Amino acid sequence: MERYRLKPGDPINLKKIDANDAADWSGKKQEAKDEVKQLNARLDELQEIFYAQGKHKLLIVLQGMDTSGKDGTIRKVFDNVNPQGVRVANFKSPTQKELSHDFLWRVHHEVPEKGMITIFNRSHYEDVLIVRVHDMVSKDIWGKRYELINEFEKLLYSEGTTILKFYLHIDKIEQKKRLQSRVDKPEKHWKFNPADLKERKHWDEYIKAYEDALMKTSTDYAPWYIVPANRKWYRNLVISKILVNKLEELEVDYPKPVADFKDIKIV
């Protein structure tokens, strides 16, 4: 899965990256789904140990265009994990109080503590994306934020947080299909927001904003993975594999027992 990792400083052209890519799994949708189930089980096992050990912290950042599948990723990849050890933080329009602080203030409140996995459904990257596309702040302001983000993530890393960032890459045709599905199916009407159509008109501007953000903030300590996401089942496979591999690299283990169980009898 390292093929999807963006190396620091590498240039990027999202229009040239195939959002339909499925690598060696092309034509193997059911096999991939079966593999995800096995990875779900392994992730559940590792997350329980991760939580029990209470030593490491894991931050997962999910970003992507509207309908790219952030919610679906959370449901499918973390299907089996104990919710006690996993938390999702959603970042919507900032409140007046949040706006009165620096742009990272509300984000720092949500980072994981030891033993926890925290998922950012959207994140601090909105402050170099939507604010840029809609001219909410000047370029002098948002242009400085890339380095501030890198420094913030380096701080988290230096304090023991493992950071994985996933850009869910869909193309404009796929977004059209997903938006139309929300219009056509009554059970999906609640997910449709007319504002999404206005945002869609800024597709090319968002692509450029994402390219700059990804290129300038993919680091050795907080890498970006550009995940082909037109095929939901392949998206889930890629992210599941990366997560399991990373947790195994951490070599998590249950804490040492606090008692000698040889002499303990329950009566």
C-alpha positions as CSV (number, residue, x, y, z in Angstrom):
1,M,0.0,0.0,0.0
2,E,3.0,2.3,0.1
3,R,2.3,3.1,-3.6
4,Y,-0.4,5.5,-2.4
5,R,1.9,7.3,0.1
6,L,2.8,10.8,-1.0
7,K,6.5,11.3,-0.4
8,P,7.5,14.7,1.1
9,G,8.0,17.3,-1.6
10,D,6.7,15.2,-4.5
11,P,4.7,17.1,-7.0
12,I,1.1,16.0,-7.5
13,N,-1.5,16.2,-10.3
14,L,-4.7,14.7,-9.0
15,K,-6.3,14.8,-12.5
16,K,-3.7,12.3,-13.6
17,I,-4.3,9.9,-10.7
18,D,-6.9,7.2,-11.5
19,A,-9.7,7.3,-9.0
20,N,-10.9,3.9,-10.3
21,D,-7.6,2.2,-9.6
22,A,-7.9,-1.2,-7.9
23,A,-4.3,-2.4,-8.6
24,D,-4.1,-6.3,-8.5
25,W,-7.6,-6.4,-7.0
26,S,-9.4,-5.3,-10.3
27,G,-12.2,-7.8,-10.9
28,K,-11.9,-9.2,-7.4
29,K,-14.6,-7.3,-5.6
30,Q,-15.9,-10.1,-3.5
31,E,-12.4,-11.3,-2.6
32,A,-11.5,-7.8,-1.5
33,K,-14.6,-7.6,0.7
34,D,-13.7,-10.9,2.3
35,E,-10.2,-9.5,2.9
36,V,-11.6,-6.4,4.5
37,K,-13.6,-8.6,6.9
38,Q,-10.4,-10.4,8.0
39,L,-8.7,-7.0,8.4
40,N,-11.6,-5.8,10.4
41,A,-11.2,-8.7,12.8
42,R,-7.4,-8.1,13.0
43,L,-8.0,-4.4,13.6
44,D,-10.4,-5.2,16.4
45,E,-7.8,-7.3,18.1
46,L,-5.0,-4.8,17.7
47,Q,-7.3,-1.9,18.8
48,E,-8.2,-3.8,22.0
49,I,-4.5,-4.3,22.8
50,F,-3.8,-0.7,21.9
51,Y,-6.4,0.6,24.3
52,A,-5.4,-1.8,27.1
53,Q,-1.7,-0.9,26.8
54,G,-2.5,2.8,27.0
55,K,0.8,3.8,25.6
56,H,0.3,5.0,22.0
57,K,-2.0,7.5,20.4
58,L,-3.3,7.3,16.8
59,L,-4.8,10.2,14.8
60,I,-6.5,9.4,11.5
61,V,-7.3,12.3,9.2
62,L,-10.0,11.9,6.5
63,Q,-10.3,14.5,3.8
64,G,-11.9,14.5,0.3
65,M,-14.4,16.2,-1.9
66,D,-18.1,16.1,-1.0
67,T,-19.4,12.5,-1.3
68,S,-15.9,11.0,-1.3
69,G,-16.9,8.6,1.4
70,K,-15.6,9.8,4.7
71,D,-18.6,8.6,6.7
72,G,-18.7,5.3,4.8
73,T,-15.0,4.7,5.5
74,I,-15.6,5.1,9.2
75,R,-18.5,2.7,9.1
76,K,-16.8,0.0,7.1
77,V,-13.2,0.1,8.3
78,F,-14.1,0.4,12.0
79,D,-17.1,-2.0,11.8
80,N,-15.9,-4.3,14.6
81,V,-13.8,-2.1,16.9
82,N,-14.8,-1.4,20.5
83,P,-16.2,2.2,20.5
84,Q,-14.8,2.8,23.9
85,G,-11.3,3.2,22.3
86,V,-12.2,5.0,19.1
87,R,-13.7,8.5,18.8
88,V,-14.8,10.5,15.8
89,A,-14.3,14.3,15.7
90,N,-16.3,16.2,13.1
91,F,-15.3,19.8,12.2
92,K,-18.1,21.9,10.8
93,S,-18.3,25.7,10.5
94,P,-16.5,27.2,13.4
95,T,-18.4,28.8,16.2
96,Q,-17.9,32.4,17.2
97,K,-15.8,31.3,20.2
98,E,-13.6,29.1,17.9
99,L,-13.2,32.0,15.5
100,S,-11.9,34.2,18.3
101,H,-8.9,31.8,18.7
102,D,-6.2,30.7,16.3
103,F,-7.4,28.2,13.7
104,L,-5.8,25.2,15.4
105,W,-7.3,25.9,18.8
106,R,-10.5,23.8,18.3
107,V,-8.5,21.0,16.7
108,H,-6.0,20.6,19.5
109,H,-8.9,20.0,21.9
110,E,-9.8,16.9,19.9
111,V,-6.4,15.1,19.5
112,P,-6.2,11.6,21.0
113,E,-5.0,10.7,24.4
114,K,-3.0,7.6,25.2
115,G,-4.7,4.4,24.2
116,M,-7.1,6.2,21.9
117,I,-7.7,6.2,18.2
118,T,-9.3,9.5,17.1
119,I,-10.7,10.0,13.6
120,F,-10.9,13.5,12.1
121,N,-13.9,13.6,9.7
122,R,-12.6,16.7,8.0
123,S,-10.0,18.6,9.9
124,H,-7.7,21.5,10.3
125,Y,-7.1,21.2,6.6
126,E,-10.4,23.0,5.9
127,D,-8.4,26.1,6.9
128,V,-6.3,25.9,3.7
129,L,-9.1,24.6,1.6
130,I,-12.6,26.1,1.9
131,V,-11.2,29.4,3.3
132,R,-8.9,29.6,0.2
133,V,-11.5,28.7,-2.4
134,H,-14.1,31.1,-1.0
135,D,-11.6,33.9,-0.1
136,M,-12.6,33.9,3.5
137,V,-9.2,35.0,4.5
138,S,-6.4,36.5,2.5
139,K,-3.6,34.5,0.8
140,D,-1.2,36.1,3.3
141,I,-3.0,34.3,6.0
142,W,-3.8,30.9,4.6
143,G,-0.4,30.7,2.8
144,K,1.3,30.6,6.2
145,R,-0.9,27.9,7.5
146,Y,0.9,25.0,5.8
147,E,4.0,25.4,7.9
148,L,1.9,26.0,11.0
149,I,0.1,22.7,10.3
150,N,3.4,20.9,9.8
151,E,4.7,22.3,13.1
152,F,1.5,21.3,14.9
153,E,1.6,17.8,13.6
154,K,5.3,17.5,14.4
155,L,4.4,18.5,18.0
156,L,1.8,15.8,18.2
157,Y,4.3,13.3,16.7
158,S,7.1,14.3,19.1
159,E,4.6,13.7,22.0
160,G,3.9,10.1,20.8
161,T,1.0,10.4,18.4
162,T,1.1,8.3,15.2
163,I,-0.6,10.3,12.4
164,L,-2.1,8.8,9.2
165,K,-3.8,11.1,6.7
166,F,-6.0,9.8,3.9
167,Y,-7.2,11.8,0.9
168,L,-10.2,10.0,-0.5
169,H,-9.8,10.5,-4.3
170,I,-12.9,10.5,-6.4
171,D,-13.4,12.1,-9.8
172,K,-16.0,14.5,-10.9
173,I,-18.1,11.9,-12.7
174,E,-18.3,9.7,-9.6
175,Q,-19.3,12.7,-7.5
176,K,-22.2,13.4,-10.0
177,K,-23.4,9.8,-9.6
178,R,-23.3,10.0,-5.8
179,L,-25.1,13.3,-5.7
180,Q,-27.8,12.0,-8.1
181,S,-28.2,9.0,-5.9
182,R,-29.0,11.2,-3.0
183,V,-31.7,13.0,-5.1
184,D,-33.2,9.8,-6.5
185,K,-33.4,7.7,-3.4
186,P,-35.8,8.9,-0.6
187,E,-33.7,7.1,2.1
188,K,-30.8,9.3,1.1
189,H,-32.6,12.6,0.9
190,W,-31.3,13.5,4.4
191,K,-27.8,13.5,3.1
192,F,-28.5,15.9,0.2
193,N,-27.6,19.6,0.7
194,P,-28.2,22.0,-2.1
195,A,-25.0,23.8,-1.0
196,D,-23.1,20.7,-2.4
197,L,-24.1,21.8,-5.9
198,K,-22.6,25.2,-5.3
199,E,-19.4,23.7,-4.0
200,R,-19.3,21.4,-7.1
201,K,-19.0,24.5,-9.3
202,H,-15.6,25.1,-7.6
203,W,-14.3,21.6,-8.3
204,D,-11.1,22.7,-10.1
205,E,-10.4,25.3,-7.4
206,Y,-10.7,22.7,-4.8
207,I,-8.5,20.3,-6.7
208,K,-5.8,22.9,-6.9
209,A,-6.2,23.7,-3.2
210,Y,-5.9,20.0,-2.3
211,E,-2.8,19.5,-4.5
212,D,-1.0,22.3,-2.7
213,A,-2.1,21.1,0.7
214,L,-1.1,17.5,0.1
215,M,2.2,18.4,-1.4
216,K,3.2,20.9,1.3
217,T,2.1,18.8,4.3
218,S,3.0,15.2,3.5
219,T,5.9,14.6,5.9
220,D,7.7,11.5,7.2
221,Y,6.0,11.9,10.5
222,A,2.5,12.7,9.1
223,P,2.2,11.2,5.6
224,W,-0.7,11.6,3.2
225,Y,-2.1,8.6,1.4
226,I,-4.0,9.3,-1.8
227,V,-6.6,6.6,-1.8
228,P,-8.5,5.7,-5.0
229,A,-12.1,6.0,-3.8
230,N,-14.4,5.6,-6.8
231,R,-14.7,1.9,-5.8
232,K,-15.8,1.9,-2.2
233,W,-14.7,-1.6,-1.6
234,Y,-11.2,-0.9,-2.7
235,R,-11.0,2.3,-0.7
236,N,-11.9,0.2,2.4
237,L,-9.3,-2.4,1.6
238,V,-6.5,0.1,1.1
239,I,-7.2,2.0,4.4
240,S,-7.7,-1.2,6.4
241,K,-4.4,-2.6,5.2
242,I,-2.5,0.6,6.0
243,L,-4.1,0.8,9.5
244,V,-3.4,-2.8,10.4
245,N,0.2,-2.6,9.1
246,K,0.8,0.6,11.1
247,L,-0.6,-0.9,14.4
248,E,1.5,-4.0,13.9
249,E,4.6,-1.8,13.4
250,L,3.9,-0.3,16.8
251,E,4.3,-3.7,18.4
252,V,1.5,-3.2,20.8
253,D,1.1,-5.6,23.7
254,Y,-1.1,-6.1,26.7
255,P,0.3,-4.5,29.9
256,K,1.9,-6.7,32.4
257,P,-0.5,-8.2,35.0
258,V,-0.7,-6.5,38.3
259,A,-1.0,-9.7,40.3
260,D,0.3,-13.3,40.5
261,F,-2.7,-15.2,39.1
262,K,-1.3,-18.6,40.4
263,D,-2.6,-17.9,43.9
264,I,-5.9,-16.3,42.9
265,K,-9.1,-18.3,43.3
266,I,-12.6,-16.9,42.8
267,V,-15.0,-18.1,45.4
